[in-house]
Amino acid sequence: MDYTTSKFLKKKKEKSIFKSFFNKLFICILLFLILMIVVKKDPNLKEKIHSFIFENNISFSSFKSFYDDTLGGVLPFDNVVVSEPVSVFSENISYKEKSDYNDGVKLVVDDNYLVPVIESGIVVYIGEKDKYGYTIIVQQNDGVDAWYSNISSNVELYDYVEKGSLLGESSSNNIYLYFQKNGEFIDYKTYI
């Protein structure tokens, strides 16, 4: 083998190694991008990968800080909430005395009483109602509209509220409750 043939084969081998490296790099980048697209689309998968990599098996803190410093935190794991939110307020409605009021009930409570949601549902109305004052109507999962009146609240229209969670605070020592389904009055005694 002469010098030119040897030089040619050496260059061909170098090109082959170079080409192989870039092919492997291209495949790795392609797989990484596909994985990131799938993870972005499926929050459960995102949570599982985050839990597996960052919490359970591999200590990635030094790698993650280097990665964030170098590439600017491109991984979609920054806003993952792994644990369930803890409910601070979980109560049943309590009162000192009750009396019939219009088609509902008037409950005497402590001043600034924190009013819990009786049954889970969606907030469908917030505003003033005649004879009741400021009212929040929650359409419960069972189809009953529960009116909570004479309370102040930070909930917004179409918020989903869980049973026992905080709905608002009484404006005085009286709150008014009214229950209806399909426009018909329902006896409050089934709910309190």
C-alpha positions in Angstrom: 0.0 0.0 0.0 1.4 3.3 -1.0 1.3 6.5 1.0 -1.6 8.1 -0.9 -3.8 5.1 -0.4 -3.0 5.0 3.3 -3.7 8.7 3.6 -7.0 8.2 1.8 -8.1 5.3 4.0 -7.1 7.3 7.1 -9.3 10.3 6.0 -12.1 7.9 5.2 -11.9 6.4 8.6 -11.8 9.8 10.3 -14.9 10.9 8.3 -16.6 7.6 9.2 -15.9 8.2 13.0 -17.0 11.9 12.6 -20.1 10.8 10.7 -20.9 8.1 13.3 -20.5 10.6 16.2 -22.9 13.1 14.6 -25.4 10.4 13.7 -25.4 9.3 17.4 -25.7 12.9 18.5 -28.6 13.5 16.1 -30.4 10.4 17.3 -29.9 11.4 21.0 -31.2 14.9 20.3 -34.2 13.5 18.4 -35.0 11.1 21.2 -34.6 13.8 23.8 -37.0 16.2 21.9 -39.6 13.4 21.4 -39.4 12.6 25.1 -39.8 16.3 26.0 -42.9 16.6 23.7 -44.5 13.5 25.3 -43.7 14.7 28.8 -45.2 18.2 28.1 -48.4 16.5 26.9 -48.9 14.1 29.8 -48.7 15.6 33.3 -48.8 12.1 34.9 -45.8 11.0 33.0 -44.1 14.3 33.9 -44.7 13.8 37.6 -43.5 10.1 37.4 -40.3 11.1 35.7 -39.7 14.0 38.0 -40.3 11.8 41.0 -38.1 9.0 39.7 -35.1 11.1 38.7 -35.1 14.0 41.1 -36.4 12.5 44.3 -36.0 8.7 44.5 -33.0 7.2 42.8 -30.4 9.6 41.4 -29.0 12.6 43.2 -29.1 15.1 40.4 -28.7 18.3 42.3 -25.2 19.1 41.0 -26.1 18.0 37.5 -29.3 20.0 37.6 -27.6 23.2 38.8 -24.9 22.8 36.1 -27.6 22.2 33.5 -29.6 25.2 34.7 -26.5 27.5 34.7 -25.3 26.2 31.3 -28.6 25.8 29.3 -31.0 28.0 31.3 -33.3 25.3 32.8 -34.8 24.0 29.6 -36.3 20.9 31.3 -40.1 21.2 31.9 -39.8 20.1 35.6 -39.7 23.5 37.2 -43.4 23.8 37.9 -44.2 20.2 38.9 -46.2 19.8 42.1 -45.6 16.3 43.3 -47.5 16.1 46.6 -51.2 16.7 47.1 -52.2 20.1 48.5 -52.9 20.0 52.2 -56.4 21.3 53.2 -56.0 23.6 56.2 -59.8 24.1 56.7 -62.1 21.1 56.8 -65.3 21.7 58.7 -68.9 20.9 59.0 -71.4 23.8 59.5 -72.1 24.6 63.2 -74.5 27.1 64.7 -75.9 28.2 68.0 -79.6 28.2 67.0 -81.7 27.9 63.9 -85.0 29.2 62.8 -87.1 29.1 59.6 -86.5 32.1 57.3 -88.5 32.5 54.0 -88.1 29.1 52.4 -84.7 28.4 54.0 -83.1 28.7 57.4 -81.5 31.4 59.5 -78.5 30.2 61.5 -77.2 32.2 64.5 -73.4 31.9 64.5 -70.4 33.6 66.1 -69.2 36.9 64.6 -66.8 36.4 61.8 -67.8 32.7 61.5 -65.9 30.8 58.8 -68.6 29.2 56.6 -67.8 25.8 55.2 -69.1 24.3 52.0 -71.9 21.8 52.8 -71.5 19.7 49.6 -69.0 19.9 46.8 -70.0 21.8 43.7 -69.5 24.8 41.4 -70.1 28.4 42.2 -72.9 29.6 39.8 -73.9 32.9 41.3 -72.3 35.7 43.4 -74.3 38.9 44.2 -77.2 40.5 46.0 -80.5 38.7 46.5 -83.7 40.3 47.9 -84.3 39.4 51.6 -81.0 37.5 51.7 -78.2 40.1 51.0 -74.9 39.1 49.5 -75.4 35.5 48.3 -73.2 32.8 46.9 -75.0 30.0 45.1 -73.2 26.7 44.8 -74.7 24.1 42.4 -73.8 20.9 44.3 -72.8 17.7 42.6 -76.3 16.3 43.4 -77.9 19.0 41.3 -79.2 21.0 44.4 -78.5 24.8 44.4 -77.3 25.8 47.9 -77.6 29.5 48.7 -75.2 30.9 51.3 -76.3 34.4 52.3 -74.9 37.2 54.4 -71.3 36.1 53.9 -68.3 37.7 52.3 -66.0 35.5 50.2 -63.0 35.5 47.8 -64.4 32.7 45.6 -65.1 33.5 42.0 -67.8 32.5 39.6 -67.3 28.9 38.3 -64.8 28.0 41.0 -65.1 24.3 42.1 -65.5 24.2 45.9 -64.9 21.0 48.0 -67.1 19.8 50.8 -65.8 21.1 54.1 -63.6 23.8 52.5 -63.8 27.5 53.4 -66.5 29.3 51.4 -66.4 32.6 53.2 -66.9 34.6 56.4 -70.2 35.6 58.0 -70.9 39.4 57.7 -72.7 39.3 61.1 -73.8 36.7 63.5 -76.5 35.4 61.1 -76.2 33.4 57.9 -79.0 32.3 55.7 -79.2 29.0 53.8 -81.7 28.0 51.1 -81.8 24.8 49.1 -83.6 24.3 45.8 -83.6 21.8 43.0 -85.3 22.5 39.6 -86.8 25.7 41.0 -88.4 23.9 44.0 -87.7 24.4 47.7 -85.9 21.6 49.5 -86.1 21.2 53.2 -82.9 22.3 54.8 -83.0 19.6 57.5 -81.5 17.1 55.0 -78.3 19.2 54.8 -77.7 20.5 58.3 
